[in-house]
Amino acid sequence: MYKIAIDFGGTKIAIALFKNNYIIKKLIRKTPKGKNKIITQIKNDIDLIKENIPKNKIKGIALGAPSAIENDIIINAPNIKN
């Protein structure tokens, strides 16, 4: 089984693909300006990092963000500008 971890903040987005608790692939990108660009970048990077892995082999995705998260929604990210 595979897992994906995402850490994003005001300066960078880091995404790692894990297999058996070991990082097997990672991407680090500069955080784009604007909420929609950030969402698009994260989606694109997830697609890129899980390339050639069947969806049913991915156990889950974890997201860390510089903000409060409520019901899987980022409430306030002070370092992220619209």
QUIVENWO-V95314 format. One record per pair of residues at least 24 apart in sequence whose C-alpha atoms are under 10 Angstrom apart, sorted by the first residue. I is the first residue (numbers start at 0). J is the second residue. Records with the same first field share a line. If there is no record, write none. Layout:
# QUIVENWO-V95314
I->J  J
This chain:
# QUIVENWO-V95314
0->52  55  56  57  58  59
1->49  52  53  54  55  56  57  58  59  60
2->49  56  57  58  59  60  61
3->45  48  49  57  58  59  60  61  62
4->45  59  60  61  62  63
5->41  44  45  60  61  62  63  64
6->41  61  62  63  64  65
7->37  41  62  63  64  65  79
8->37  63  64  65  66  76  77  78  79
9->64  65  76  77  78  79  80
10->78  79
12->37  40  41  44  63  64
13->41  44  63
14->41  44  45  48  60  61  62
15->44  45  48  49  60  61
16->45  48  49  57  60
17->57
18->57  58
23->48
24->48  49
30->79
31->79  80
32->79  80  81
33->79  80  81
34->79  80  81
35->81
36->81
37->79  81
